[in-house]
Amino acid sequence: MRRSRGLAVSLALSLTGTGAGLGIALAPQAAALTPPVAFTADALSTWQPNGVVWALAEAGGQVFAGGTFSTVRPPAGGGSEQQAVNFVALDAATGAPTSCKLSFTIASGTATVRALALSPDKSTLYAGGYFGAVNGTAVSSLAAIDVASCTVKTSFRPAFAATVRALAVTGDTVYAGGDFLTVAGQPRQRFAAVGATDGALKPFTADADEPGRAVEVTPDGENVVLGGDFFTVNGTNSHALAVVDATSGALTKAYPGFIETNSVVKDIATDATGFYTANEGTGGGVFDGRIALDLPGFGQRWRDTCLGATQAVLPYQNVLYSASHAHDCAAMGEFPDGQRHHLLAQPTTGTGKLGWAPDTNDGIGEGIGPRVMTVGSKNGVQYLWVGGEFTTVNGAAQQGLTRFASTGDTGAPTVPVASAASFRPGEVQVRWRSSLDLDDSALTYRIYRNGAATPIATVTADSLFFKRPQVSWTDTTVAAGQSYTYRVTATDAAGNTSALSATAGVTVPTGTESYPSQVRADGAQLYWRYDDAILPYAADSSAGGNQNGVHMNAPALRQTPGAVSGASTAIGFNGTDSRIYADKRQTVGSAYTVETWFRTNTTRGGKLFGFGSNQDRGSYQYDKHIYMTNDGRVVFGAYTGVTRTITTSGAYNDNQWHHVVATQGPGGMTLYVDGVQRGTLAVTTHENYSGYWHAGGDSLGGWPDRPTSEMWAGQLDESAVYPTVLSAAQVQNHYALATAPADSVVQVTAAEDTYANAGAPATNYGTSSSLAVRGTSFYASYLRFDLPAAPAGTVLKSATLSVKTSTTSGAGTTDTVSVVPVTGSWSEGGTTYNNRPALGGPALGAYPGIPDGSAVHTAPLTTGPVAGALGGSLALALSSSGTDALWLWSSEAQAGEGTPQLTLTFGAP
């Protein structure tokens, strides 16, 4: 359903190491900090004005900034401000003021510099705006400055009667656009041309009925492109954009109806292949984006309809950089209405955004953000300068001016948010939300297992700030019943590396887990199990594995008991603002199934799961959803121009787990609850739009029996979406499998541990952070575990012992270390070499050598002796007959990651 009006994922993988990679490539790969993107997103130290920068130009390693300000000050951290009246010249490489000092003033009113342009040889700087003097020399809103001497050229004396907002310069002509109606006393409405040397008015006449804001000469010098607020040029309809003859001003190309009437052109830039417009609109139905037009011919190449008042465009090395406050690029298949993004890049050949997205805030004045851009160069380094009314850059205080270099990328990607899952023996799915790097979209991920210093696998994948798909890697070298931990880092093309992710742990089951395996086998393309232990990431456990979710406002994680048997957990929503939205933008085909488990006692209703056009805001379009009424009935709805729903007759807000499945396809709509068909409807269509799946709430305006709350107060578990219609038999099978026997896992950390040392026979090591094992000279380590009883109806199916080598140099051993029972009595605080307990046999397990480097190592144990100790205490020792010592972390060491640890897997007999 549409409230008022309504991510393609790019993922490319390459793998090294053991295992397999999972991912889907759905869009062209975006560039990293190599061509076509030419600049880092790391803001450089730059002096800053106390007002707004409207104009920038560059010559000879200097960048000239004009605007409305009175002083400039150093970047945060020190120094004194300097007077700078509406103009400052800065060193392109250092960002500090140069010796060129010019003051643009006026006798009454507020002076401002709105346009700067250089002669083709960069010897003369032309400044336009609203001012009456430069360094005391009388001028009339347009002045020429000798760049070498930083002085006003008094021979250049045009007379503009109002503000000049745009300039373009050729060898002999200065073209101006603005608010003026006369120049040198002669009629010239909003556009005019004067001699570049003396400022004498030229015959060029391109009269517009509303202000001119942009002017640019085509590369061949034959035509001038005009932009602004106008609706006519020389009496001919041509709103906001026109091309005129460079000599006469006669109309070459008109654009009636080409740009929306409530939108204007704020900037125009050209390159060898065409010209580009920056557009701003006011009100509904505006055009706020960018247009590329070809040369010759002046026809449209592409149109980017992102909303967000584009102020400036700059083509550079086949990339179009833009300044705006883009907040809605849904029409381009990118990000929905939401957070503003002020600096973007896209190829000059198309609309898809590239991997460059530094950001500013809206700032002061009109609150637009960045207003103007230019590229400066010094000592072989290029600098992209940005000016405007912003007061922060990349979250740090910086007003009006900032810059980005072509070298020196220092920003590391964000830390991956990782999890791990295993559904059957011999396989672990390690997955993480792809990281964000503001100037590098192609990142390299390294996966580390059990704390090892060397990665077990390397994966490369693409991501953008609005396209952060899940990346997955499957470890196929794992053993049933054993526990593993994984951590992931992200590295950009410059070698900047994130910190390690939080540890993701998993125990490999001894048999196939029935419920999740069936969901995957039945073709789920999104599968949120809600077993994640860290915000804000909801992992996708489907076989494809790239449709993760993002938590909003901290839903309650790992709620127990879950809906299905086994160790899986649920997620809780507060009914006010916590929910999940999918990272992936998509459309939904004519056939689909939505499935979830729910538990609640709410009397305010709410949406459990559904599809909507937005992510972190309420959607404008929303259907294909399941919601609950205030009295606990469950509703499945699709929108066909009107709302079409199936509603259960009974209530389900009894605080018990219930299973709901909604399908739509050629056979119509069907709703199941707890494996039973509750209703059908002969409706085969739904609203077609791009959007995102949501759990825990989204818009419900206009729907029948709309509940008090759109947000879900309760728990969800095992949410899945399929691109097919599940049959009644499949639905019933899923419901039945929820109670099928499943393994349960218990992890037990050593209650006591110590070691004996023949070299210090009377010393007790019970408080040491280390354990040691060696045959000669003797070390032996002793471990005691308090074991639980087996859960009712289960037996011990496997047991493993995990230990972690310390960071001591040479901590590993080439010798076999045996795990043996302890037959004598001992205690952590009292055991020494002199009174050490006797060791028994046979060995329960062994480590056949452990390599150097701090990492977790696991050994399977014979289950019989462990099972015999369930409900009591189990004492084990680590011993060796060799001469190469093994050093481990004890339970007292924080670095031990909970080791020594027993992992016990219980299951049906």
DRENGUPA-135945 format. One record per residue (C-alpha): x, y, z; residue in one letter. Coordinates in pm, whole numbers, plus 50000, padded with zeros to 5 digits. Example, Ala and Ser with C-alpha at 12.3 -4.5 7.8 and 13.67 -1.06 7.14 Angstrom:
2
512304955050780A/513674989450714S/
//
This chain:
909
500005000050000M/501205035249923R/501215060850202R/502135089549968S/504885077149740R/507635049849760G/519254981149710L/520534966149457A/523394946949614V/526844945949471S/528804916449593L/531814900649434A/533774873549610L/537124857549571S/538504831849809L/541714817049932T/542044791050202G/539854761750291T/536084762350269G/533704778450024A/532324813149962G/528704824049936L/527494855649764G/525464870049481I/526614896049229A/523624917149129L/525184950049021A/528404962048859P/531364963149090Q/532074998249220A/535555012349217A/537955014549509A/540485042649563L/541875037149216T/540375050448895P/537695061048848P/537545075449204V/540505098749240A/540315111949598F/540315098049950T/537445105450185A/539835116450458D/539425153850521A/542695172950539L/543595200650781S/542255233150632T/541725268850750W/538075277550781Q/535935309050745P/533345321750989N/530615321650726G/529595306050396V/531815298050096V/529975302649766W/532805301449509A/536135283749450L/538845285749184A/542445273449157E/545645285848995A/549315278749051G/548925258549368G/546575284149524Q/542875279349588V/540735310549599F/537565310049809A/534855336249795G/531695339549996G/530105357650286T/532525358250579F/534865382150762S/537645360450907T/539395327350865V/540765306251148R/543045276151169P/541715240751190P/540775229251537A/543835229151757G/545405263351768G/546445295851605G/544785329651568S/542135339951320E/542915364151038Q/540785390150870Q/539415377850538A/536575398850405V/534565376350173N/537725362550010F/540725341550105V/543595326049909A/544925293150046L/547795270049970D/546345239949787A/548695215849967A/548645229350323T/545235245750347G/546795276650506A/546325312650386P/548805326550134T/550065362250113S/547275372249873C/544835393850071K/541745409249912L/538715425050078S/535405426849891F/533205453650046T/530195475649979I/529085508850123A/525695495850240S/524195461450270G/526085428650285T/528855422750037A/529345387749905T/531445369349646V/529285344449456R/531425334149158A/535115329549078L/536595320248738A/540035321248585L/541205331248242S/542335301648028P/545985309648108D/545135313348480K/546765347348498S/543555366048578T/540955357848841L/537465371348784Y/535215375849085A/531485382049074G/528945388749345G/527535418949519Y/530285443649614F/531415478949538G/535135477849609A/538105454349624V/540845465749861N/539295500149830G/539315501049449T/535845508849318A/534195481149115V/530625471349037S/529915434949133S/532505421148887L/536265425248921A/539435412148758A/542435403048976I/545995398448855D/546915364849007V/550675370849020A/550475403749209S/547125398649381C/545965433149271T/542845446549107V/543075452648733K/541735488048713T/541455486448334S/538645461048370F/535585481748463R/532225466048379P/529165479548557A/526645453948677F/523585467748851A/522885437249070A/524395404849198T/526555383848965V/526075346849052R/527945328248778A/530975333748554L/532615316348260A/535715329548081V/537295325147737T/540365342147598G/538495374247518D/535105372247689T/533665370148038V/530135355948052Y/528065364348357A/524755353048499G/522835366748794G/520065389948910D/520955420748701F/518695436848441L/521225461448300T/524955462448239V/526715495648179A/523285511148153G/522255488247868Q/519465462047894P/520815427447969R/518455405448162Q/520245380248387R/522955370448134F/525595392047966A/529085391347814A/531875416847855V/535395419547722G/537945400347921A/540445429047913T/538395460647961D/534975448348071G/533225465447779A/529735452447713L/529455428847415K/526495424147178P/525765390047328F/522095390147438T/520435360747612A/517685376747816D/515995355148078A/512885362448281D/514245349548614E/517715348948775P/520675331948612G/522665308748839R/525045290148608A/526955296948289V/529475275148108E/531175276747768V/531235244847562T/534735231047497P/534655242247131D/533845277947236G/530865279247001E/528075278947257N/527255289147611V/525115267847842V/522865287748073L/521185276148394G/518945292548649G/515385299148757D/514125312448422F/511225300448209F/512115318947888T/515295329147707V/514985356147444N/511225351047467G/511305313647391T/510125287847644N/513135270747796S/512875264548167H/516035264148383A/518375253248100L/519275266847756A/522135266347507V/522885298847323V/525335310647059D/528545322747221A/528735354047005T/525165365846966S/523335348947252G/520765335647006A/519065303747124L/520755272146998T/518825246647203K/515735252147415A/514505228147684Y/510765233847728P/509285209047974G/512675192548023F/513065202248389I/510155203848634E/508685238748673T/509385239149049N/513055230648995S/516035251848890V/519615246848771V/522185257249033K/525415247548856D/526725235748520I/530055219348445A/531545205948122T/534105180648010D/535215169347666A/532145147547618T/529275168247752G/527885190348024F/526265183148358Y/523635201548559T/523045204548933A/519365208849010N/517315220349308E/513555219549356G/510985232549601T/507815214249700G/506445180949584G/507315163749258G/510605182049222V/513755173149032F/516695176449271D/519305155549096G/521765156748809R/521565154948432I/524315145748187A/523945159047831L/526095149847533D/528265171447313L/527555177147036P/523785176047008G/522965186847364F/520725156447419G/520295138847752Q/522775110947830R/521275101948166W/519215116748446R/519765109648814D/516535116449003T/517885114449357C/516155139649581L/518225164249780G/518985198349623A/522165193849418T/524275225549442Q/527425217449247A/528805192248998V/532415186048903L/533525161448633P/537075149048693Y/538785119148532Q/535505103748416N/533835107348756V/531135132748838L/531495145549194Y/528455162949335S/527535184349635A/523965180949762S/522035168050057H/520775136949879A/518305119250104H/516285097549869D/517705078149575C/514995051549578A/514005060249222A/517545051149114M/517425017549293G/519725030149567E/518925043449916F/515445052850041P/514345085350201D/516335090650518G/519725103650622Q/521215131450410R/524385124350213H/526205155850103H/529085144149883L/528695117049619L/530465103749311A/529235085649003Q/530705077948661P/530135104548397T/528625076448188T/525885066048433G/523985071448754T/525285043748981G/527095057349286K/530755049149339L/532695041149652G/533325076849767W/531105092650030A/532705116550278P/530055137550445D/529275171350595T/526315184250789N/523745209050660D/525365237550850G/524265273750877I/522335296950646G/519845277550437E/521165244850580G/522135230550242I/525655218550326G/528295219750051P/527835245549774R/530875244849545V/533845223149444M/537125226849259T/540315206849208V/543665221949300G/547095207449236S/550505211549394K/553685190849391N/552025163549189G/549125158649431V/545565167749341Q/543185181449600Y/539415182449579L/538285213849760W/534725217549885V/533115249450012G/529705257150154G/527785264050474E/528565231650658F/530095232051005T/531265195751030T/533105171950798V/533015134450862N/531595142251204G/534405165851312A/534095203651350A/535135221651030Q/533365251650882Q/532885262550525G/535955246850363L/537455212050341T/539635192450102R/540505156850004F/543775145049847A/544515120549569S/546975102249797T/547335093550163G/544295072250234D/544395066850612T/540845056850705G/540325020350792A/537065002050715P/534544997550992T/534924966651208V/532974937151065P/530034924551271V/530334886851248A/528474855551354S/528824818351289A/526324790251251A/526424752851188S/523464731951076F/525144698951004R/528394680651077P/531484691950891G/530324727050805E/530314761650966V/528884792350795Q/530874823050899V/529064854750794R/529324891850855W/527804924450745R/530164939450489S/532154968750626S/531975005150524L/534945024050386D/534085058650256L/536645058349976D/537105021549896D/534244998949801S/536314967549732A/537494953750065L/539474923150164T/538274902850462Y/540444878750661R/538884851750876I/540784839551183Y/539814807351358R/540344798851724N/542434829751790G/545184820851543A/547384848651411A/547204835551054T/543894837850867P/542244805650763I/540624822750463A/540574855350269T/537484869450097V/537014900749884T/533654917749850A/532154950849743D/530054973949958S/528795009749953L/527315030750229F/523835020250116F/524774985349992K/526264964750271R/525304928850190P/526164899750409Q/529384882050313V/529734845150396S/532444819050399W/531924782350476T/534504763750682D/534454727450572T/537384716150790T/535454713751116V/534654683051323A/531294673351470A/530894681151838G/533804705351848Q/533574742551921S/535214769451711Y/535614806951734T/536004831151444Y/537024867551407R/537124888751091V/539034919750978T/538454942750681A/541274958650480T/541094985050207D/543254989249898A/545705011450087A/546284984650350G/544285001650626N/542874973750842T/540014973951088S/540204959451434A/539204923251477L/535494916951499S/534024904251822A/534464866751860T/531754845451702A/531544810651851G/529794779251730V/529624742251814T/529324718651520V/526334695251568P/526784657651570T/523784653751340G/521844674751091T/519564700251260E/516134692451123S/514294725651128Y/516904749850983P/518094724150733S/514554720150599Q/514024757750573V/517234760350372R/516354730150159A/512924744850080D/514644774749922G/514474803350174A/516224833850026Q/516134852250360L/516354833750690Y/516744852551018W/517184828351310R/517904855951566Y/520804837451729D/523094867651701D/524824879252018A/525834914051904I/524004944751776L/523114956451513P/523364925751291Y/520714899651210A/522504872351017A/520964855550714D/521174817750750S/519764809950406S/521864790050163A/522484821549957G/523324841050268G/523434877850167N/520164892750300Q/521134902650652N/519084925950867G/519994956451074V/518694960851428H/517124994151520M/516915006451878N/518374975152032A/515904946352021P/516434921052301A/518834894252174L/519064857052247R/515674853152415Q/514924818352550T/513234795352500P/513144798552125G/510334785551908A/512124754251790V/513964727151979S/517694730252026G/519964758852120A/518514784851883S/517174816652044T/514524842851967A/514484880851954I/512294904852152G/510734937752038F/509504964952273N/506434976052078G/507605012052054T/510715016051839D/512804984351819S/512684965551489R/514804951251206I/515104961850844Y/516844943050566A/520044956550413D/519094944950066K/516804965049839R/514734942249616Q/511424936049447T/509114907149525V/507954884049248G/504454871849180S/504994841549405A/506384843249758Y/506034829550110T/506554847650441V/507074826050751E/507774833951115T/507164822051468W/505734846351722F/504864848852091R/503064877852260T/500414888152509N/499994923152364T/496594939552335T/497914967152110R/498604946051802G/501474954151566G/503234942951250K/505194910751281L/506844909150940F/506364925850604G/507664944450301F/508034982350282G/509675009250074S/511925023950345N/514475011450592Q/514885031450914D/511765052750865R/508135043650820G/507525031450466S/505455050150207Y/504505017650038Q/503854986350242Y/502124953050193D/502914915750177K/502774917250552H/501534899050861I/500124919151148Y/498084913851462M/494934932251562T/494374945551915N/492324914652003D/495054890651890G/493774879951549R/496414875351275V/496064893250939V/497844886750609F/497534915150357G/498484924250001A/497704956849821Y/496234957049469T/495014992949464G/492834983349757V/493744963950069T/493124926450040R/493374906550363T/492844872750528I/492114874350902T/492004845451148T/488854840351351S/490784831251664G/493214851051878A/496864842151929Y/498054867052191N/498204839752458D/501964842452522N/502594808852354Q/504734802152047W/502734801251721H/503784794651364H/502414817051087V/502914812750712V/501514835650441A/501724826550071T/500694843549749Q/501004830749395G/498984818749095P/496594801149331G/495894832549533G/496584841049896M/496694815650181T/497244820550554L/498354792350786Y/498704793251163V/500224764051354D/500264742551040G/496544746850971V/495074766550682Q/493114795550833R/491894812650517G/492304818250144T/491624846749902L/491564845749521A/494014874849483V/497104868349274T/498674903149255T/500274927749494H/501834962149476E/505034962149272N/507794984049416Y/511374981849540S/511794978849913G/513024960150215Y/511794932650446W/511004943350802H/510594924551130A/509054939851440G/507134968551282G/506504992250992D/503685013650857S/500075001350873L/498075032450787G/494905024850590G/494764987550664W/491644970250804P/491454965751182D/494554987151212R/495994980751558P/496815007351814T/500515001051754S/502344995451427E/505264981851629M/505354946051759W/505554939652132A/506644903752167G/509104878252038Q/509834865151690L/511864835151581D/512854817051263E/511654843551013S/512034833150649A/511074845550303V/510844822650000Y/510584831849629P/508034803749586T/504724792949737V/505234766850007L/502754738449983S/500444729250268A/502574698150325A/505734718850352Q/504074742450599V/502864713550811Q/506304697650798N/507964729650925H/505474731651210Y/506124695551307A/509904698751283L/509924726251543A/509564700051813T/511844673851656A/514724662651878P/517764684951846A/521184685552000D/521794708052296S/525234720852382V/526674729252723V/530054745752765Q/531794742053101V/534824762353203T/537324746853441A/536324752153804A/539934746553910E/543224744653721D/546894745453809T/550174729053711Y/553094711653879A/556724720953806N/559614697753888A/561934727853881G/560044743454174A/558724712754357P/557184731354652A/555574759354454T/551824761354394N/550664777554064Y/546934779254139G/546764816854084T/548954816753773S/547514828153443S/549454800053272S/549464762353254L/552404741153136A/552954705853002V/556264687752943R/557724653253002G/561274663553091T/561834684953293S/558394677053424F/555344699453391Y/551784686153415A/548514705753420S/545424696153619Y/541854705853533L/538624700553725R/535144705253569F/531804705053749D/529564687153500L/525794690653463P/523484660953446A/522254651053101A/518984668453007P/515964645653038A/515624621152752G/519144627252617T/522554611552631V/526034625652590L/526854623852221K/530254640852221S/532734658552445A/535664680452349T/538344698452547L/539504732852431S/542714749552546V/544424781152425K/548154785452379T/549604816152543S/551444844852376T/554784832452515T/557374828052241S/557504791152149G/554334783352346A/553424754552113G/554924719752117T/555914693451867T/555174666152123D/551884647852164T/549954659952467V/547604634452622S/544384640952813V/544254615653096V/542084610353403P/543374620553746V/543064593354011T/544444611254315G/543054640454510S/544234676154447W/543174712454472S/543974743654277E/545334761854579G/547284733354732G/548824712154458T/552594712854403T/555014689654230Y/555744673054564N/552094663754633N/550794660954279R/548034635454219P/548504603054036A/547504600753671L/545304573053536G/544584557953197G/543804551452929P/543984585752765A/540634601752686L/542064622452401G/545234638052267A/546674668552090Y/549154655851826P/551434686051856G/550294722351882I/551854749751667P/553294781851806D/551084812351818G/548264819952058S/545164801051942A/542444777852068V/542974740752009H/540344713852058T/540604676552115A/537704651652107P/537384630352420L/536134595052472T/532544600152582T/532234570352821G/534364583553110P/532894618353068V/529334604953065A/530094585853383G/530984618253559A/527844637553455L/526194654153750G/529484653853937G/533144663553904S/535594653653631L/539344657153690A/541674656453390L/545394661453341A/547484672253041L/550724652653020S/553554646052777S/556574623652752S/558604647752538G/560954676752606T/559194705252422D/557074725052669A/553504735752595L/552314768352754W/548594775052785L/546354801652935W/544664791253258S/541094799753355S/542504829653546E/543694845853220A/541254869253047Q/543024861652719A/542054825252757G/538614830852600E/536974808552862G/539484780052829T/540184754152948P/536654744552847Q/534664712952795L/531974713052527T/529304686952585L/526744678252317T/523574660552429F/521034644652200G/518424617752165A/519654582452240P/
//
